Amino acid sequence: MLHLITRFFNLLLSYTQAAKQSAALCFGLLLPVSIQAATLPEFNATFAVDAFDIKLGTSSQTLRCVDQECVLTATAKPSGLASLFIKETTEENIRLKQTDQQLTWQSYLKKTITRDSVKTVHFAKTQENPPQVHYVEKDRFWPLQNRLYDMVSIAYALQFYRLNQQPLTGFHLQDTGYQAALDIKLVKPDDVLELADLKTKIDAEQYRFETSKAKVKIWLLPRYDYFPGRIDVYNIESEKTITLLLEEPPKPL
């Protein structure tokens, strides 16, 4: 009899422990899963700049960050035959703030440098409440939108939000003469992009948006954290397209 009672209590104890483990497992499954936010990696990259199917030059682009403060730099120079006719270099510096939830635009400065002059285009976020976008050279103002970017940083903004699996909605584009709300559409989720070396092919996602001034296509590369591999900007008034095509995969810093 004592043997049977001992066996009964051992079975009861085993059943109780198993029930506790099962309950703990079920509770764990009900808890929300924590998703680690992704940040844009620092990089160096070079794009071929084409128009009329002719290479005009290159755009060297770099992203560097200290804590949450990032600087995106793009330097465009003519090359080959184009350097005989184009005698200017452009340098663009965009300041961005990168957090777990968003990539926030801070300022944009473009310098167009020739042998005789330096011309600037400067946009900056004001310190007012609410803050505005100030076009310094023309002393013009626009409202500061939540997801507002210039023509250079918009591609990396798409990369950031695609990398973090956030919807690509609510974007605005800031240019010298206007600010425009964007309707960004994924038009080819299974595209293939050939890089400027004419031998490297990478799976890509193609996105499009347009304003009253331009039609833009951007190819993101999932294999490289959705890095922009190609950007086409079609100017509606001049009916001309400028293409930036990645020469080789970006190099992490």
N, C-alpha and C positions, 0 to 999 in steps of 0.2 A: 504493500500500500504506500509506504513512504517513497519508494522508487517511482511509482506512478504520479504522486503529487509533485515530486521534484521535476519530473519530465514535463508535467503540465505547466509549471511555472516557467521553465526554460523556454517552452514554446510560446508562452504568452509574452515573455520578455523579447524574444526574437521578432514576434509580430509587431510589438510596440515600436521597436527600433526601426523596423522597415517602414512602418507607417510614418514615422517622423521624417525619415529620409525622403520618402515620396512627397510628403507635404512641402518639405524644404525645396525640392526640385521644382515642383509645380509653382511655388511662390517665386522662385528665381526666374522661371519662364515668363511670369506675368510682369516682372520688372522691366522698365524701359531700357532698351539697349543704348549705351553711350557711344555715339559716333565721333571718332576723332576728327577734328577739323583739320583741313589741309591748307597749307600756305604755298604761295608761289615760290618755287626755288629760285635762288639767284642764278644768273646765267650770262653767257656771252653768245651772241648769234649774229650771223651775217646774212642779209637778204640781197638778192639781185634785184635791181630796180629797172623795170622794163616799160617801154611805151612803143607802140607801133611795131611790136615784135622785135624791138631793138634794145639791147642792154645799154642803159644810160649810165649806170654806175652801181654803187653798193650802199646799203644802209646797215651800219654796224649798231647793234642794239644790246644794251646791258641793263640788268637789274641788280641793284645792291641794296641791302637792308641792314639797318642797325635797330635791333628790337622791332618795334612796329613801324618805324619810319623807313620808307623805301624811296629810292630815286631811280626812275627809268630814263635812260639816256639813249638817244638815237642820233647818229651822225651820218649824213648822206654826202657822198662825194662822187663826182663824175669820173668815168674811167673810159679807156680806149678812145675811139674816135669822138665820143661825146665830150671828152675833156677839151677838145679843140674848139668847141662851140659854147659849152657851158662853163662859165668861169666863176662859179660860186659853190660854197659849201654850206650846208645847213646843220645846225646843232640844236636839238630839242631836249629839254630837261623837264621831266614831269615828276612832281612829288606826290606820293601816295601813302596812305596809312593803311596798314594791313592788320586786321584783327581776326579772331576766330570766326566772326560772322560776316564781315564785309571788307571790301576794298574801297577805301574812301579817297576820292580825288582832292588834292590840296592846291596845286598850282601847275601852270604850264608856261614855259619860256622857250621861245624859238629865236635863234639868231641866224640871219642870212648873211654870210660873210663873203665879200668880194675883195679884190685888191685895194679898192678905194673906200669901202664903206662897210658898216655893220648895221643892219636893220633888225629891229626886235618886234616880236609879238608876245605880249605878256598878259596872261590871265591869272588872277589870284582870288582866293576866297577871302572876303572881308571879315572883319572882326565884329560886325554889327550883329544885332539880334532881331530878326533872323539874319544869318549871313547871306551874302550875295556873291555873284561872280562878277569881278571887275575886269573889264578889258582896259588896261592901263593906257595904252597909246591913244585910244579913241574916247576914253572916259565914258564908256558905256557899261550898263549894268543889266544882269539877268538874275532871276532867282536861282539859288543853289538847290538843285534837285538831289534826291537821295542817291540815285545811281547815275551820276553825271560824269562823263569822260570826254576827252578830246579824241581826235582821229587816231592818234598813236596809241593811247592807253586803252581804247575801247576793246581792242583785240585781247589784251591781257586781262581786262575785266571779264570778258566772256570766258577766258581760261579759268579764272579764279572761281566763278560761280558754277561753271560746269564741273570743275574738279571737286567742288563741295556739294555737288548734286542739288543745287538750288535752282529754282525756275529762272529763266532768262527773260524776266519781265520788268517793267518799270524803268527802263534805261532811257537816258537822254544824251544827246550829242551836242557838245559845245564847239562852235566854230567862230571865225572872226565876225561874221555877219548875222549869225542866227543861233538859236538854240532849238533843238527839235526832239520831240518824243519819238522813240523807236519801237517798231513792231518787229522783233527779231524772230525769224522763222528758220527751223531746221528743214532744209529742202532735200538733202542727201545724207542720210545717216550712215550709209555704207559706201562712201566714195573712196577713191584711191588717188593719192596725190604724188606726182612725180616731181622731185626736187630739181633745183637748177643744175645739178651735176648730170642730169639726163640719164641717170642709172639707178638712183635710189627711189623706190616706190614704197609709200607708207599708207596704211589705212587711215581714212580721214572722215570727219563730219563736216558737211558744208552748210553754212548759215548765211542768210541774206537779210538785209534791211535797206531801207531807202529813205531819203529826205527829199525836199523840193529841189535840192541842188545836186544830189549824188545818189548813185546806187552802189551798194557795197556788198561784196562777198568775202567771207572769211572761212578758211579751212582750219579746223582744230585737229590735232593729232593725239588720239587717246593713248597711244604707246608712249608718248613723251609728256605725260601729265596734261594733255589737251593744249599743248603749246601751239600757237598759231603758225601754220606752215606756209600759208599764202593769203594775201590780202589784195583784192581787186577793188579799185575805186574808180567808178565811171562818172565823169563830170557831165551832167545832163546838158549844160549850156554849150560847152565846147565839143561834146560828143567824143571825148577822149578817155581812155582808160590807162591808169597807172597801176602796175602790178608789182608787188613785193613778193618774191618767191625765195623761200629758205634755201640756202646753198648747201647746207649739211645740217644734221641734227644739232640742236643747241648743246653747248658745253656748260655743264654745271660749274659754279665757282666753289 
